[in-house]
Amino acid sequence: MLLTPVQARLLFRHALENGYAVLAVNADSQAAVTDCLEAARQTDAPIIIETSLWQLEGHSYGAGDAVLGLARYLADLAALSGSPAYREVPVLYHTDHIKGPKTLDILGAGIRGISLRVGDRDVRLHPSTVSLDASDLTVEENIETLCTLAAMGEEAGTPATLEMESEVDEGITPPEVTRRMLGAVEARHPGTVHLYAPGLGTKHGFHAEGYPTFRTEVVRQNVALIEAVTGRRFGLALHGSSGLSAEQLTAAAGAGVVKVNWSSESLHLRSTAARTYYETHAAQLERGHPAWKATAMDNGVQAYVSARYVPHVAERIRLLRSAGHASAFRHALAEAAAIP
């Protein structure tokens, strides 16, 4: 089931209260999305599927038009997550790394809702949660952009659930920056930010030296600071997780990280599996080989990649302590009367 923005807030609260984090996979294709939902189904875990600007504008979705890409991605994800195989999996869709002059147009379209015709009725789909890439923004620009997005949701009558990002690749965010940013947005649009992504000593991409400055104590300090600034308890989003050890990931989940982004390692696993497939099946791709057509079809490489990728996704879900929590969260949703 694809979670609404309000249901997403409940998921993050459930994760914080129960000491787990939800894996957020930056997924490039329908095949990758299917594999992530399958791993979540196998482990009885919630899952976050997220896209960056390059996916929305990429050839598989928008072909240069990010708003079209958002509509196609949402439609595909809603259909898959509502299918009999995956309707018991809590699925959250998150916009990630949206930047540049089109940011407000793209995210505004999602917050207002993408209108789609399904059979004989119209439906309106929204991202479950929204964030933007703040790496090129000043603190004030970051605040103003988040406030604009919050105001869009208020005007449309569709509350936005926002993730606020700060200096993710720049070491550890100073507490005074957190107070300034979260305090400003909370004062103007209370209750809209439900995830905070400060710098925690990690970086996007691969880094052979690892992250020696990452400490779970900093996670706990940020969670306490969030409550002091906003008067509410909510957890952290961790960017740049590909270089963390298994022990660091598990400890982060227990300390207050509730969302863990996963992109670089995920892409590497899928691309290396695809390369191996084509290398080992080269002879079968020659004309005249009896298996050439089955080998050349997308399903051939997709099934090969899936068999090697899904176990890695499931392993990461377990590291984040979220295995087994899908059933518990569905029960919590029912108790909160959040399921129509």
C-alpha positions in Angstrom: 0.0 0.0 0.0 1.3 3.4 -1.0 1.3 5.7 2.1 -0.3 9.1 2.2 1.7 12.0 3.6 -0.1 11.7 7.0 0.4 7.9 7.1 4.1 8.5 6.4 4.3 10.7 9.5 2.9 7.7 11.5 5.5 5.4 10.0 8.4 7.6 11.1 6.9 7.9 14.6 6.5 4.1 14.7 10.1 3.7 13.6 11.4 6.1 16.2 9.4 4.6 19.0 10.4 1.1 18.1 14.1 1.7 17.4 14.3 0.8 13.7 15.0 2.7 10.4 13.3 2.3 7.1 15.5 1.6 4.1 15.1 4.3 1.3 16.3 3.0 -2.0 16.9 5.4 -4.9 15.4 3.2 -7.6 16.2 3.7 -11.3 13.7 1.4 -13.0 10.4 -0.5 -12.6 12.5 -3.7 -12.1 14.5 -2.1 -9.2 11.2 -1.0 -7.6 9.8 -4.5 -7.9 12.9 -6.0 -6.3 12.8 -3.6 -3.4 9.1 -4.4 -2.7 9.9 -8.1 -3.0 12.7 -7.8 -0.4 10.3 -5.9 1.9 7.6 -8.5 1.5 10.1 -11.3 2.3 11.2 -9.5 5.5 7.8 -8.1 6.5 9.2 -4.6 6.5 8.1 -1.2 5.3 10.2 0.3 2.4 10.8 3.7 1.0 11.2 4.2 -2.8 12.8 7.5 -3.7 13.7 9.3 -6.9 16.1 12.1 -7.7 15.9 14.5 -10.6 17.9 12.3 -12.8 15.3 9.5 -12.5 12.3 11.7 -13.1 14.0 13.3 -16.2 15.5 10.0 -17.3 14.6 8.0 -20.4 12.5 5.4 -18.4 10.2 8.0 -17.0 10.0 11.6 -18.0 12.4 11.6 -21.0 13.4 15.2 -20.1 10.1 16.2 -18.4 10.4 15.8 -14.6 6.7 16.4 -13.9 5.7 13.7 -16.5 8.3 11.4 -14.9 6.8 12.0 -11.5 3.3 11.1 -12.8 4.6 7.9 -14.5 6.6 6.9 -11.4 3.7 7.5 -9.0 1.3 5.6 -11.3 3.6 2.6 -11.6 4.3 2.5 -7.9 0.7 2.9 -6.9 -0.3 0.0 -9.3 2.5 -2.3 -8.0 2.0 -1.5 -4.3 -1.7 -2.0 -4.6 -1.3 -5.4 -6.3 -2.2 -8.6 -4.4 1.5 -9.5 -4.0 2.5 -6.3 -2.3 -0.6 -4.6 -0.8 0.5 -5.7 2.7 3.9 -3.9 2.3 3.8 -0.3 3.6 5.4 1.7 0.7 6.5 5.3 1.1 7.4 7.4 -2.0 9.9 10.1 -1.4 11.4 12.8 -3.7 15.1 13.2 -3.2 17.9 15.4 -4.7 15.6 17.7 -6.6 17.5 20.9 -7.3 17.8 23.8 -9.7 15.3 26.3 -11.1 12.6 23.7 -11.7 12.5 22.6 -8.0 9.3 24.3 -7.0 7.5 23.4 -10.2 8.3 19.7 -9.8 7.7 19.5 -6.0 4.7 21.8 -6.2 3.1 19.4 -8.8 3.6 16.5 -6.4 2.2 18.4 -3.4 -0.9 19.6 -5.2 -1.3 16.0 -6.6 -0.9 14.3 -9.9 -4.3 13.6 -11.4 -4.7 10.2 -13.2 -7.6 8.4 -14.8 -7.9 4.8 -13.5 -10.8 3.0 -15.2 -13.9 5.1 -14.8 -12.6 7.3 -12.0 -10.1 10.1 -11.4 -7.5 9.7 -8.7 -5.0 12.1 -7.3 -1.6 10.8 -6.2 0.9 12.6 -4.0 4.5 11.8 -2.9 4.4 10.4 0.7 7.2 12.7 1.7 9.1 15.5 0.0 12.7 16.9 0.2 15.0 18.9 -2.0 18.8 19.0 -2.5 20.0 21.9 -0.3 23.6 21.7 -1.3 23.6 24.8 -3.4 21.3 26.8 -1.1 22.1 29.2 1.7 20.5 28.6 5.1 18.0 31.4 4.3 17.2 30.0 0.8 16.7 26.5 2.4 14.3 27.9 4.9 12.3 29.9 2.3 12.0 27.0 0.0 10.7 24.7 2.7 8.3 27.3 3.8 7.1 27.8 0.2 6.5 24.0 -0.1 4.6 23.9 3.2 2.4 26.8 2.1 1.7 25.0 -1.2 0.3 22.1 0.8 -1.8 24.3 3.0 -3.2 26.2 0.0 -4.1 22.9 -1.8 -5.6 21.3 1.4 -3.1 18.4 1.1 -0.6 18.6 3.9 3.0 18.1 2.9 5.3 15.9 5.0 8.8 17.4 4.6 12.3 16.3 5.1 14.7 19.2 5.8 18.4 18.8 4.7 21.4 20.6 6.0 25.1 20.3 5.0 24.9 16.6 4.4 28.3 16.3 2.8 30.0 19.0 4.9 30.9 17.1 8.1 28.7 17.6 11.1 26.0 20.3 11.2 26.5 22.8 14.0 23.6 22.9 16.6 23.1 26.6 15.9 22.4 25.9 12.3 19.8 23.3 13.2 18.2 25.7 15.7 18.0 28.4 13.1 16.6 26.3 10.3 14.1 24.1 12.1 13.1 26.9 14.4 12.2 29.2 11.4 10.2 26.6 9.5 8.4 25.4 12.7 7.4 28.9 13.6 5.9 29.6 10.3 4.5 26.2 9.4 4.3 24.1 12.5 4.1 20.3 12.2 5.2 20.0 8.5 8.8 18.9 8.9 8.9 15.3 10.1 12.4 14.3 9.0 15.7 16.1 9.5 18.9 15.3 7.5 21.8 17.0 9.1 25.5 16.4 8.3 26.5 13.4 10.4 30.0 12.9 9.1 29.0 10.9 6.0 29.1 11.7 2.3 27.3 10.7 -0.8 29.1 8.1 -2.9 31.9 5.6 -2.1 34.7 6.5 0.2 37.4 3.9 0.9 38.4 5.4 4.2 34.9 5.0 5.6 33.4 7.6 8.0 35.6 7.9 11.1 33.7 11.0 12.4 30.3 9.3 12.3 29.1 8.6 15.9 25.7 7.5 17.2 26.1 10.0 20.0 25.7 12.8 17.4 22.5 11.1 16.2 21.1 11.2 19.8 22.1 14.8 20.3 20.3 15.8 17.1 17.2 14.0 18.1 17.2 15.7 21.5 17.8 19.1 19.8 14.9 18.6 17.4 12.6 18.1 20.4 14.0 21.1 22.1 13.6 23.4 19.1 10.2 22.2 17.8 8.5 20.7 20.9 8.0 17.5 18.9 9.9 14.2 18.6 10.9 13.0 15.2 13.9 11.2 13.8 16.7 11.7 11.4 17.3 10.8 7.7 20.8 9.5 7.1 22.3 10.3 3.7 25.6 8.8 2.4 25.1 5.4 4.0 27.0 3.2 1.5 30.3 3.6 3.3 29.0 2.7 6.8 29.7 -0.6 8.4 26.9 -3.0 9.4 27.5 -2.2 13.1 27.3 1.5 12.4 24.0 1.1 10.5 22.4 -1.0 13.2 23.5 1.4 15.9 22.2 4.4 14.0 18.8 2.8 13.7 18.7 2.3 17.4 19.8 5.9 18.2 17.1 7.8 16.3 17.8 7.5 12.5 14.5 6.5 11.0 15.3 6.7 7.3 18.5 5.5 5.6 19.1 6.5 2.0 20.8 3.9 -0.2 21.9 4.7 -3.7 25.6 4.2 -4.6 26.0 0.6 -3.4 22.5 -0.3 -4.7 23.4 1.0 -8.2 26.8 -0.8 -8.1 25.1 -4.1 -7.2 22.6 -3.9 -10.0 25.1 -2.7 -12.7 27.7 -5.3 -11.8 25.1 -8.1 -11.9 24.0 -6.8 -15.3 27.6 -6.7 -16.6 28.1 -10.3 -15.5 24.9 -11.4 -17.2 26.0 -10.0 -20.6 29.6 -11.3 -20.2 28.5 -14.8 -19.3 25.7 -14.9 -21.9 27.6 -13.4 -24.8 27.4 -16.5 -26.9 23.6 -16.8 -26.5 23.2 -13.3 -27.9 24.6 -14.3 -31.3 22.1 -14.6 -34.2 21.1 -18.2 -34.7 21.6 -19.3 -31.1 18.4 -21.1 -30.0 18.3 -19.1 -26.8 19.1 -15.7 -28.3 15.6 -14.2 -28.0 15.1 -15.3 -24.4 18.5 -14.0 -23.5 18.1 -10.7 -25.3 14.7 -9.8 -23.7 14.7 -7.5 -20.8 13.3 -10.2 -18.6 16.4 -12.2 -19.0 18.8 -9.7 -17.5 16.2 -8.4 -15.0 15.6 -11.9 -13.6 19.3 -12.5 -13.3 19.9 -9.1 -11.5 16.9 -9.7 -9.3 18.2 -13.0 -8.0 21.4 -11.4 -6.9 20.1 -8.0 -5.7 17.0 -8.9 -3.6 19.1 -10.8 -1.0 21.3 -7.7 -0.5 18.2 -5.5 0.0 16.8 -7.9 2.5 20.1 -8.0 4.4 20.2 -4.2 4.6 16.6 -4.2 5.9 17.6 -6.6 8.7 20.6 -4.4 9.6 18.3 -1.5 10.0 16.1 -3.6 12.4 13.0 -3.0 10.4 12.3 -6.7 9.5 9.0 -7.8 11.0 7.7 -4.2 11.5 5.3 -4.0 8.5 2.7 -6.1 10.3 3.1 -4.0 13.5 2.8 -0.8 11.6 -0.3 -1.9 9.8 -1.9 -2.7 13.2 -0.8 0.8 14.4 -2.4 2.4 11.3 -5.7 0.5 11.9 -5.7 1.7 15.5 -5.2 5.3 14.3 -8.0 4.9 11.8 -5.6 6.0 9.1 -6.7 3.3 6.7 -9.9 4.3 4.8 
